[in-house]
Amino acid sequence: MPPGQDLPQKAKMILHKSNKNVIVDSCIWFALFNKSDGNHKKALTIIKNIDNQNILCPWPILLETLNTRFVKDKINLSNFNSRLKHFTLIDDQHYRKQALEATLYNAIAGKRYISLVDMVIRYILSDKKTHAINYLATFNIEDFIDVCKERKITILQE
């Protein structure tokens, strides 16, 4: 949604809840559902600590998380699906073109190598007018530290 437009009704309701709004990066979901992942215990702690918060899920995170390998694991898929029912999905269509251009420009210029998914998330995090985001849960700190610092979004990593 371009800056300056009204929030959708569902987003307005979220902003008035007393709970905080959290975006959970796909790396947290991967670690949570993979006991052999080196960050599994950290992911368990993060999810436990945000269990009663509003989970906002941009579509790119959902697309990245529900890859072929993940969806073949019926137990993990079922567990994720039960959580997904409580997420609020964030439409990313208004950030895609700008994120694509920034991703390609930065990579070609050798300035910064950030995936398209992470660039879309950065644009969502930086959009002051459409999202009230309090926390970002990620192990990928370097790609988000600047935008989170600017917007006073707390990064949850443990």
N, C-alpha and C positions, 0 to 999 in steps of 0.2 A: 504494500500500500504506500503510495507516495506520501511524503511528509505533508502535513496540513489537512489531510482528509480525515473524516470522522472514523473512529474505531468501530469495528463490527460489534454488534451487541454482545457477543460472547466475550470478546476482549474487554469490553467495558465492565462486565460482571467480574472478571478476574481481577481487575485493578481495584475493585472495592472490597475484595476479600481480605481478611486480616493475615492470611498466609502469604509467604513470599513466593515470587516467581523464579523458577529455576530452569535453565536449559542444561540438559545432560548430553554431553558429547558422546558419539558412538564408541570412542575408546573406553569409556566407563562401562557401557553395556557389554562390550566384548569381554572386558576383564571380569565383570560380574558373573557372566555365564560361562566362563572358562576357568575352572579351578586351577589349572596349571599356569595360568597367566601370572606373571610376576607382580601385577597390580591387583590381583583378585581380592586380597584382604582389604586394601585401600578402597576398592570399589564397594565392597560390602559395607564398610563404615560410612562412606559417602551416601549410599542409598538409604541406609538406616537413618542417617541424620536428616535427610530431606524427605523422608517418607510422608510427612503430613503437609508438604508444600505443594504448590501448583507446578506441575511439570509441563513446561511448554516445549513442544517438539517441532522444530522446523522440518519440513519435508526432506531436505537433504540428509539430515541425520537419520531419518527413518529409512531412506533409500540406501544409505551406506550400511546401516546396521543389518537390515534384512537382506543380506546377500545370500547367494546360493548355499554356501557352506552353513550359514546360520539357520536357514529355513529347513535344512535337511535334518537338523537335530530337533526332533519333535518335543522333547521335554523342555529344552531351552525356549523353543518357539512358543510353546504353551505358556510358560512362565512370563515371557515377554508380552505375549498377547493379553494376559490378565492385567498387566501393568498398563498396557497401551490404552485400555478402555478408560483410564483415568487421565490420560494426557489431553492437552489442548494442542491441536496441530496448528502450526503457523504457516500460512501460505507464503512462499518465497518468490512468487513470480515477478514481483516488482524489483527484486534485487538481482535477478539472474544475469541480465545483459551487462550491467555495470560490473558485477562480480567476474563474469567471464573476461571482459576487457581488462580489468585490473590483474587478474590471474595471469593472463597471457603477456600483458605488458611487463609486469614485474619479473616474470620468469625469463622472457626474451632479453630484457635489459640486464639480467643477472642481479637484480636488486633484492628480491625476496621470493622464495619458493614456497608458495602456499597453495594447497589444493583448492579446486573450485568449490568443493563442499565447505571448506573452512572459510573461504572468502565470502560466500553467501552468509555464513553464520556471523562473520565480522560485520557485514552490512546490517544484518538484523540487530546485532548488539549495539551498533552505533546509531540506530534510528531512534532518536529521542521522542519523536511524536507518535509512534505507533506501538511501542512495547515498553512496559515497565518491568525490566529484568533486574533482579536483585543478585542472582548467583549464576555462575557458569561452572559446571562440574566437568573438568577435563584433566587429562595428564599431559596434554599438548599445550603447555603454558606459553611458549614462545610465540605461537601464532595469534594469541589473543591478549597478551599482557597489556599492550599499549591501548587498545580500545576499551578494555575493562577498566584500566586505570583512569582513562579519560571520563568514562561514564560512571565511575564509582561502583562497578560490578565486582563483587567478591568472587575470586576464583577458588573453588573447592577442589583440592587435590589430595586430601587425606581425610 
